[in-house]
Amino acid sequence: MGMREDISTPRRTKEIIHRHGFSFKKSLGQNFLIDQNILGKIVAAAGLDADKGALEIGPGIGALTEKLAREAGKVTAVEIDQRLLPILEEVLEPYPHVHVVHGDVLKLDLQALFAAEFGGLNGVSVVANLPYYVTTPILMRLLEEKLPLEHIVVMIQKEVAQRMSASPGGKDYGSLSIAVQYYSVPELICTVPHSVFIPQPNVESAVIRLTVRKQPAVAVQDEEFFFDVVQASFAQRRKTISNNLKSRYFPKEGRERLDQLLTETGIVPSRRAETLSIEEFAKLSDVLLEAGVKELQL
């Protein structure tokens, strides 16, 4: 293996791109990592070994894929851009346990993919440098599908990482924080300078690790309704929780009833959504459900 320079070195990245006449597609959010140190931190955060698998989304020219291949028993990389397939086939040739799948991770049958690719392994993590414009849909799909995942370690926009890991009380805390924390325990691994990418993105980046929970953070009677209540509560951040929920569930009458239900839950109606913990939202959605509020939905 010592013969070939790592894909992630700036020189080799440029050489591969140049030789294949590859041009970056802005629409696909392609920013390739060229920093050994950052790649090492991403891989280390996933805690892989020869009995574990890694799913990579958007491998690009294989810089991270190569590092994963050296740690994991099996690596499956999903790439949407057909132009990268011949490059990946060439650079990953030394790693027979790497499988590149051409497709869109938002459209693939992930349960089937996991069964086919990772059967018999001791655990699977998603490890990826995600295209920023689809970060949230991809992460929410991975979590909502309740896949047999240990960790999700991803390079994402710093601002999104801060929102995902935020605690109640600040401006970063919102429905995304609650959705992510319902399914996982988020942890900021490091922030990342622009200079470690080709081309350089114009936003700050960060690596976040989501440790997937065996059971959701809170037990709720109706998951869909719980998320609906959370979204509704944050609809207009400057409004009180009472006013936001009235707009959603009591557009005309029965508004006093809502304040009663809030008070019953132990929530002062004049509070704002950003002050409520996930436990309070869980309790509130159950109380509203039992009071028949779900049936009032427009």
Residue pairs with C-beta under 8 A, 6 or more apart in sequence:
1 94
4 94
5 11
5 12
6 12
6 36
6 63
6 66
7 13
7 16
7 61
7 62
7 63
7 65
7 66
7 91
8 33
8 34
8 35
8 36
8 39
8 63
8 64
8 66
8 67
9 34
9 36
10 34
10 198
13 32
13 34
13 61
13 63
13 198
14 198
16 22
16 61
16 87
16 91
17 32
17 61
17 198
20 86
20 87
22 61
22 83
22 84
22 87
24 30
24 31
24 199
25 81
28 80
28 81
28 131
29 131
29 132
29 133
29 134
30 58
30 60
30 81
30 131
31 129
31 197
31 198
31 199
31 200
31 201
32 60
32 61
32 63
32 129
32 197
32 198
33 39
33 60
33 63
33 64
33 129
33 155
33 196
33 197
34 63
34 196
34 197
34 198
35 196
38 155
38 190
38 192
38 196
38 207
39 63
39 64
39 67
40 67
41 189
41 190
41 207
42 64
42 67
42 127
42 129
42 153
42 155
42 189
42 207
43 64
43 67
43 68
43 71
43 127
45 151
45 153
45 189
45 207
45 209
46 54
46 68
46 71
46 125
46 127
46 150
46 151
46 153
46 209
47 125
47 150
47 151
48 54
48 68
48 71
48 72
48 125
48 127
49 71
49 72
49 73
49 122
50 72
50 73
51 73
51 121
51 122
51 123
52 72
52 73
52 121
52 122
52 123
52 124
52 125
52 150
53 72
53 73
53 74
53 75
53 76
53 117
53 118
53 121
53 123
53 124
53 125
54 68
54 71
54 72
54 74
54 75
54 76
54 124
54 125
54 126
54 127
55 75
55 76
55 77
55 78
55 113
55 114
55 117
55 118
55 124
55 125
55 126
55 127
55 128
56 64
56 65
56 68
56 75
56 76
56 77
56 78
56 126
56 127
56 128
57 77
57 78
57 105
57 126
57 128
57 130
57 138
58 78
58 79
58 80
58 128
58 129
58 130
58 131
59 65
59 77
59 78
59 79
59 84
59 88
59 100
60 79
60 84
60 129
61 84
61 87
61 88
61 91
62 77
62 87
62 88
62 91
62 92
64 127
64 128
64 129
65 75
65 77
65 88
65 92
65 95
65 98
66 91
66 92
66 95
68 75
68 98
68 127
69 75
69 92
69 95
69 97
69 98
72 97
73 97
73 121
74 97
74 99
74 117
74 118
74 121
75 95
75 97
75 98
75 99
76 98
76 99
76 100
76 101
76 113
76 117
76 118
77 88
77 98
77 99
77 100
77 101
78 100
78 101
78 102
78 103
78 104
78 105
78 108
78 113
79 85
79 88
79 100
79 101
79 102
79 103
80 102
80 103
80 104
80 105
82 102
85 100
85 102
88 100
89 100
92 98
92 100
99 117
101 108
101 113
105 138
105 141
106 134
106 137
106 138
106 141
110 141
110 142
110 145
110 147
111 145
111 147
114 124
114 147
114 148
118 124
118 148
123 148
123 150
124 147
124 148
124 149
124 150
125 149
125 150
125 151
125 152
125 153
126 142
126 149
126 151
126 152
126 153
126 154
127 151
127 152
127 153
127 154
128 153
128 154
128 155
129 154
129 155
130 138
130 139
130 154
130 155
130 156
132 156
132 157
132 160
132 201
132 203
135 154
135 156
135 157
135 160
136 160
136 176
139 152
139 154
139 156
139 164
139 180
139 210
140 179
142 149
142 152
143 152
143 179
143 180
143 183
143 184
143 210
143 212
144 183
149 212
150 211
150 212
151 209
151 210
151 211
151 212
152 184
152 209
152 210
152 212
153 189
153 207
153 208
153 209
153 210
154 207
154 208
154 210
155 192
155 205
155 206
155 207
156 205
156 206
156 207
156 208
157 203
157 204
157 205
157 206
158 191
158 192
158 203
158 204
158 205
158 206
159 203
159 204
160 176
161 188
161 206
161 207
161 208
162 172
162 188
162 206
163 172
163 173
163 174
163 176
163 177
164 176
164 177
164 180
164 181
164 186
164 208
164 210
165 177
165 180
165 186
165 187
165 188
165 208
166 172
166 173
166 174
166 177
167 173
167 177
168 274
168 275
168 276
168 277
169 274
169 275
170 274
171 274
173 274
174 234
174 237
174 273
174 274
175 227
175 230
175 231
175 233
175 234
178 230
178 278
178 281
179 227
179 230
180 186
180 210
181 217
181 278
182 216
182 217
182 218
182 278
183 210
183 212
183 213
183 216
183 217
184 210
184 211
184 212
184 213
185 210
185 211
185 213
186 208
186 209
186 210
187 208
187 209
187 210
187 211
188 206
188 207
188 208
189 206
189 207
189 208
189 209
190 206
190 207
191 204
191 205
191 206
192 204
192 205
192 206
192 207
194 200
194 201
194 202
194 204
194 205
197 205
216 223
217 278
218 278
218 279
218 281
218 282
219 282
220 226
220 282
220 285
220 286
221 285
221 286
221 289
221 290
222 285
222 289
222 294
225 285
225 288
225 289
225 294
226 281
226 282
226 285
228 248
228 285
228 297
229 245
229 281
229 284
229 285
229 288
230 273
230 281
230 285
232 244
232 245
232 247
232 248
232 249
233 241
233 244
233 245
233 273
233 276
233 281
234 244
234 273
234 274
235 244
235 247
235 248
236 243
236 244
236 247
237 272
237 273
237 274
238 272
239 247
239 272
240 269
240 270
240 271
240 272
241 262
241 267
241 269
241 271
241 272
241 273
241 276
242 258
242 259
242 262
242 269
242 270
244 273
245 258
245 262
245 288
246 255
246 258
248 297
249 258
249 288
249 293
249 296
249 297
250 257
250 258
250 296
251 298
254 296
257 291
258 269
258 293
259 269
261 284
261 287
261 288
261 291
261 293
262 268
262 269
262 284
263 269
264 287
265 280
265 283
265 284
265 287
266 280
266 283
267 276
267 280
267 284
276 284
288 294
